[in-house]
Amino acid sequence: MVDEAGMVSGRQMEGLLKLAEREHTRILFSGDTRQIQSVEASDALRILERESKMESVSLTGVQQQTHTEYRDAIQTLRDSPEQGFEKLERLGTVREVPAIERAQAVADIYREMTVNPDRRVLVVAATHEEIGRVTAAIRHDLKEHGELATGTILERHVPLQWTETQKRDLANYHEGQILHFHRATHDVGRHDSLEVRRVDGDGLIARNERGQDVSLTTKQAWAYSVHERQPMEVAAGDRLLLTGNRRSPEFQATNGELVTVRNVEGRKIHLEDGRTIPDNYREFAHGYAVTAHCSQGKTVDRVIVSADAMKQELFYVAASRGREKIAIVTSDREQLRESLGISTARPSAMELARELRPEPAAHEHGLEKMPVQSVQQPEPRHEISYGHDFGPSL
């Protein structure tokens, strides 16, 4: 079963289907093609939905929101962003403040929403810069109210999100960068982290955790991601976002997980769920505010959206994360409203080919020219999820 299948790219879909064919296995895809698409090329699920003859099963009602008017606004937002935004405005959820005051306004609303500690609250912001400002404001407010003590400065590893081409260009590397291996190679194990020492000819010299220098070539770029070191304060009670997958006997983590810190002991972070983040896992950030991409798939009690502009799919995902309540903080209400009319949807090659294909002239078929009324077929509605069942015959 593939959840959030709308984010599967063409290359990933091809791999899944080949795997299903080889193993004589069925695949169930569950997702929403009106939400955020894949990062890589090709919106594979949407193409299957529109171009194939496969049938899908749909839920036709929004179940996530418990508040009737909030649920109605989200339902409308999905099909008509402007009308959905108007309904959210009528609910009094939109607050317009000067840009310089926005982070503090978000922190104030966060405090109001977390009076009951059992309620889960998440801030969704449009940019990483906004996330940084909002996070600083929330943590400062928590410290002022005695809910967060001065923490320990730890090192975290920030992914640079390089493409394969960027990783193969040695000019991009410099001393001190960290290489996280998500796949094992001849000299490096899975989950090992190596520090770049220098560029050496056609390759790199990197030092592993045991102090040994290892020679790497650009052919191994597929096995690792590149990160920068960054200091970060972590205190008891802090919320963290885990940003790297880990499956090892001593620690398991999923990229995008939100966790709460119980206490910090040396370089080890003990979590309230009983797990301990080992000192060789540095892929985390503060988890008070996230991007819309990171929020997809998450459900919280209350959500705060902080943005001056957000494309329609991103805003729909952000606004629909809450069960009970939503607050929208912006410095330009009209700019935010206008931005919702911009879609991130990308046409497929087949769709482009149809647009460019010339219509045959009527006389070519021996027919007289007559006015023709164009009838557009309605798109199928897939409100929450749909599944596709690939049998062994695939």
Secondary structure, DSSP 4 states (H G I P E B T S, - for coil): -EETGGG--HHHHHHHHHHHHHHT----EE--TTS---SSS--HHHHHHHHS--------S--S--SHHHHHHHHHHHH-HHHHHHHHHHTT-EEE--GGGHHHHHHHHHHHHTSSTTS-EEEEESSHHHHHHHHHHHHHHHHHTTSS---EEEEEEEE----HHHHT-GGG--TT-EEEESS--SS--TT-EEEEEEEETTEEEEE-TTS-EEEEEGGGGGGEEEEEEEEEEE-TT-EEEE-S-EE-SS-EE-TT-EEEEEEEETTEEEETTS-EE-TT---EEE-SEEEHHHHTT--EEEEEEE-S---HHHHHHHHTTEEEEEEEEES-HHHHHHHTT-------HHHHHHHHSPPPPGGGGT---------PPPPPP-SS-------TT-
